[in-house]
């Protein structure tokens, strides 16, 4: 009887997808280091995010969403390949390291379904001159930064389009903070252009934007900067201005999201466009002061309860992995929906496969399309696994085990201790043993991509004013 019920539920779910008149357009907007509580609808008292707040009310908010990794490059790798960090090919965060040439991505999955595929922002899984460039992984067009070290300035001399340099007028490349052409504004313009040019066919518009991540340079006449430039905030010397620019950046990307949604309405494609908005990894406690020990904008601090996710970016505690995750699809998703369905970045690929009837490559993910569509048949993860450098973490239900270096494994019950303050490993040895076994079985040796032209790859890295050391061979 249970099998019959499950088959019937699957039939209903499959039928609901096949009845769609046209495949949906997909916009995936990922904001760099956007913290879980850094928006108005989450109770933030100072950051202005009216469009994000309205977006959350018009779609579905996931309260239990996790990044693929706690830093930029690896988390993008999980998102784009559908493999968790114990299986993927790019597990370091040096800026240029690539995925392999033979690896499928979200774009290669969607291309056979007739999708135009464009990306605009920070790629992060293969610098120029490597096996990981986006145009070899299903993207018709990618404009922005390939190497994420290049993305450490908003005033570079050039950005990259399909591995070719696009000069930015008036930028000397000598300063984080000054130039005539702000990179995010150029990237945003290209985002809108792609949507306009592909309005009459299904499109996948991937927007891994760099803001609000620093370093924080902004045009003096930017309307978002005008809202914050005179705030009487004190964070200490240069960081006074940086804190104000960070707030302006959050408003800038919020403003740009509003323009994208307005464009969808103008083009009469809003109803059949599913838009995802999320962070890329946990927040960071920038601009700490004695009065604001959790960071000036406290990205991981719940303003309603005073509880804080432990640590932040770079850590496998909750503060490094919990992210905001919102989905809006006017014709399909009930407005104002909130779900505690546990999801992680590897789930995006099978979800998009379900929504577009695409053939999904082998992944570590589970589709959360049933949750989006309020349909039966949603599967739950047996466990989730993360690794980064010398850290390991595994979650099973509400249990989470963490380990760093040669230290002992720690165990937390997230249903009782979301702040991960009480290590209860000694009280539940059987649970910990099972989680450690799962962690060990979740890892395989890395099979990395290749660097073909080291000089070309390093040229982009030198665009960042701090001039990083050449990558090790």
Long-range contacts (C-beta under 8 A, 24 or more apart in sequence): 6-377, 9-375, 9-376, 9-377, 10-377, 12-375, 12-376, 12-377, 13-369, 13-370, 13-373, 13-375, 13-376, 13-377, 16-373, 16-375, 17-354, 17-355, 17-357, 17-369, 17-373, 18-357, 22-202, 22-272, 23-113, 23-114, 23-115, 23-202, 23-355, 23-356, 23-357, 24-202, 24-272, 24-273, 24-274, 24-329, 24-332, 24-355, 24-356, 25-202, 25-203, 25-204, 25-205, 25-269, 25-272, 25-273, 25-274, 26-110, 26-115, 26-202, 26-203, 26-204, 26-205, 26-273, 26-274, 26-276, 26-352, 26-355, 26-356, 27-195, 27-205, 27-207, 27-260, 27-273, 27-274, 27-275, 27-276, 28-106, 28-204, 28-205, 28-206, 28-207, 28-275, 28-276, 28-348, 29-207, 29-209, 29-257, 29-260, 29-275, 29-276, 29-277, 29-278, 30-79, 30-121, 30-207, 30-208, 30-209, 30-276, 30-277, 30-278, 30-279, 30-280, 31-209, 31-211, 31-212, 31-253, 31-277, 31-278, 31-279, 31-280, 32-72, 32-122, 32-208, 32-209, 32-210, 32-211, 32-212, 32-213, 32-279, 32-280, 33-212, 33-213, 33-279, 33-280, 33-281, 33-283, 33-284, 33-299, 33-313, 34-212, 34-250, 34-278, 34-279, 34-280, 34-283, 34-299, 34-323, 34-324, 35-279, 35-282, 35-283, 35-284, 35-297, 35-298, 35-299, 35-300, 35-324, 36-279, 36-282, 36-283, 36-299, 36-300, 36-309, 36-322, 36-323, 36-324, 37-283, 37-298, 37-299, 37-300, 37-301, 37-302, 37-303, 38-212, 38-250, 38-283, 38-297, 38-299, 38-324, 39-250, 39-324, 42-303, 42-324, 43-302, 43-303, 43-304, 44-297, 44-303, 45-303, 46-247, 46-297, 47-247, 47-250, 47-251, 47-297, 48-227, 48-247, 48-250, 48-251, 48-254, 49-250, 49-251, 49-254, 50-254, 50-258, 51-254, 51-255, 51-257, 51-258, 51-261, 52-254, 52-257, 52-277, 52-326, 55-257, 55-261, 55-275, 55-277, 55-326, 55-328, 56-326, 57-335, 57-336, 58-328, 58-330, 58-335, 58-336, 59-275, 59-326, 59-327, 59-328, 59-329, 59-333, 59-335, 59-337, 60-326, 60-327, 60-328, 60-333, 60-334, 60-337, 60-338, 60-339, 60-371, 60-372, 61-324, 61-325, 61-326, 61-337, 61-338, 61-339, 62-325, 62-326, 62-327, 62-339, 62-340, 62-341, 62-343, 63-338, 63-339, 63-340, 64-339, 64-340, 64-341, 64-342, 64-343, 65-278, 65-322, 65-323, 65-324, 65-325, 65-343, 65-344, 66-321, 66-322, 66-323, 66-342, 66-343, 66-344, 66-345, 66-384, 66-386, 67-279, 67-280, 67-281, 67-282, 67-320, 67-321, 67-322, 67-323, 67-344, 67-345, 68-344, 68-345, 68-346, 68-386, 69-281, 69-386, 69-388, 70-281, 70-282, 70-313, 70-314, 70-315, 70-316, 70-320, 70-321, 70-386, 70-388, 71-281, 71-313, 71-314, 71-388, 72-122, 72-124, 72-148, 72-213, 72-280, 72-281, 73-97, 73-124, 73-125, 73-148, 74-388, 75-280, 75-281, 75-345, 76-122, 76-123, 76-124, 76-125, 76-208, 76-280, 77-124, 77-125, 78-344, 78-345, 78-346, 79-106, 79-345, 79-346, 79-348, 80-105, 80-106, 80-107, 80-125, 80-137, 81-105, 81-349, 81-363, 82-106, 82-346, 82-348, 82-349, 82-350, 82-360, 82-361, 82-362, 82-363, 82-364, 82-365, 83-346, 83-363, 83-364, 84-344, 84-346, 84-364, 84-384, 84-385, 84-386, 84-442, 85-385, 85-386, 85-387, 85-388, 86-385, 86-386, 86-387, 86-442, 86-443, 86-444, 87-364, 87-442, 87-443, 87-444, 89-446, 89-447, 89-448, 89-449, 90-125, 90-126, 90-132, 90-448, 90-449, 91-387, 91-388, 91-446, 92-389, 93-148, 93-388, 94-149, 94-471, 95-124, 95-127, 95-147, 95-148, 95-149, 95-150, 95-461, 95-468, 96-126, 96-127, 96-130, 96-146, 96-147, 96-149, 96-451, 96-457, 96-460, 96-461, 96-471, 97-125, 97-126, 97-127, 97-130, 97-132, 97-448, 97-449, 98-125, 98-126, 98-127, 98-130, 98-131, 98-132, 98-133, 98-448, 98-449, 98-450, 98-451, 99-125, 99-126, 99-131, 99-132, 99-137, 99-449, 100-131, 100-132, 100-447, 100-448, 100-449, 100-450, 101-131, 101-132, 101-136, 101-449, 101-450, 103-137, 103-449, 104-137, 104-138, 104-361, 105-137, 105-138, 106-138, 106-204, 106-206, 106-348, 106-349, 106-352, 107-134, 107-137, 107-138, 107-139, 107-204, 107-206, 108-137, 108-138, 109-138, 109-349, 109-352, 109-353, 109-358, 109-359, 109-360, 109-361, 110-138, 110-204, 110-352, 110-356, 110-358, 111-138, 112-358, 112-359, 113-202, 113-356, 113-357, 113-358, 114-201, 114-202, 115-201, 115-202, 115-203, 115-204, 115-356, 116-140, 116-194, 116-198, 116-201, 116-202, 116-203, 116-204, 117-141, 117-203, 117-204, 117-206, 118-142, 118-143, 118-191, 118-194, 118-198, 118-203, 118-204, 118-205, 118-206, 119-143, 119-144, 119-205, 119-206, 119-207, 119-208, 120-144, 120-187, 120-188, 120-190, 120-191, 120-194, 120-205, 120-206, 120-207, 120-209, 121-145, 121-187, 121-206, 121-207, 121-208, 121-209, 121-210, 122-148, 122-151, 122-208, 122-209, 122-210, 123-148, 123-208, 124-148, 124-151, 124-208, 126-449, 127-451, 127-457, 127-460, 127-461, 128-160, 128-163, 128-453, 128-456, 128-457, 128-459, 128-460, 129-451, 129-452, 129-453, 129-454, 129-455, 129-456, 129-457, 130-449, 130-450, 130-451, 130-452, 130-453, 130-457, 131-449, 131-450, 131-451, 131-452, 132-449, 133-163, 134-162, 135-162, 135-163, 139-206, 141-194, 143-187, 143-190, 144-183, 144-187, 144-208, 145-183, 145-210, 145-460, 146-460, 147-457, 147-460, 147-461, 149-460, 149-461, 149-464, 149-468, 150-460, 150-461, 150-463, 150-464, 151-210, 151-213, 152-176, 152-214, 152-215, 152-464, 152-465, 152-466, 153-183, 153-215, 153-217, 153-463, 153-464, 153-465, 154-179, 154-182, 154-183, 154-184, 154-210, 154-215, 154-216, 154-217, 154-218, 155-179, 155-181, 155-182, 155-183, 155-217, 156-183, 156-463, 156-464, 157-463, 158-463, 159-183, 159-186, 159-187, 160-460, 173-463, 173-465, 174-465, 175-217, 175-465, 176-215, 176-216, 176-217, 176-465, 177-215, 177-216, 177-217, 178-217, 179-217, 182-217, 182-218, 182-219, 182-222, 183-210, 184-209, 184-210, 184-211, 184-252, 184-253, 185-219, 188-256, 188-259, 191-256, 191-260, 192-259, 192-260, 192-263, 195-260, 195-263, 195-264, 195-267, 196-263, 196-267, 199-267, 199-269, 202-356, 208-280, 209-253, 211-249, 211-250, 211-252, 211-253, 212-246, 212-249, 212-250, 212-253, 214-242, 214-245, 214-246, 214-286, 215-242, 216-241, 216-242, 216-245, 216-246, 216-249, 217-245, 218-245, 218-248, 218-249, 218-252, 222-248, 222-252, 223-255, 224-248, 224-249, 224-251, 224-252, 224-255, 227-251, 233-296, 234-289, 235-287, 235-288, 235-289, 235-292, 235-296, 236-287, 236-289, 239-286, 239-287, 239-296, 242-286, 242-287, 243-286, 243-287, 243-296, 243-297, 246-286, 246-287, 246-296, 246-297, 247-297, 270-330, 271-330, 271-331, 272-331, 273-329, 274-327, 274-328, 274-329, 274-332, 274-333, 274-355, 274-372, 275-327, 275-328, 275-329, 276-325, 276-326, 276-327, 276-348, 277-324, 277-325, 277-326, 277-327, 277-328, 278-323, 278-324, 278-325, 278-326, 279-323, 279-324, 279-325, 280-323, 281-313, 281-320, 281-321, 281-323, 282-309, 282-311, 282-312, 282-313, 282-315, 282-318, 282-319, 282-320, 282-321, 282-322, 282-323, 283-312, 283-313, 283-319, 284-312, 284-313, 285-312, 307-418, 307-419, 308-419, 309-418, 309-419, 309-420, 310-419, 310-420, 310-421, 314-388, 315-391, 316-386, 316-387, 316-388, 316-391, 316-392, 316-393, 316-402, 316-404, 317-393, 317-402, 317-420, 318-414, 318-418, 318-419, 318-420, 321-386, 321-393, 327-372, 329-372, 332-372, 332-373, 333-372, 333-373, 334-374, 337-374, 339-371, 341-368, 341-371, 341-378, 342-380, 342-381, 342-384, 342-395, 343-368, 344-381, 344-384, 383-435, 383-438, 383-442, 385-438, 385-439, 385-442, 385-443, 387-443, 392-439, 392-443, 393-439, 394-435, 394-436, 394-438, 394-439, 394-442, 396-434, 396-435, 396-438, 399-428, 399-431, 399-435, 400-435, 401-425, 401-432, 401-435, 401-436, 401-439, 403-439, 409-435, 409-436, 411-435
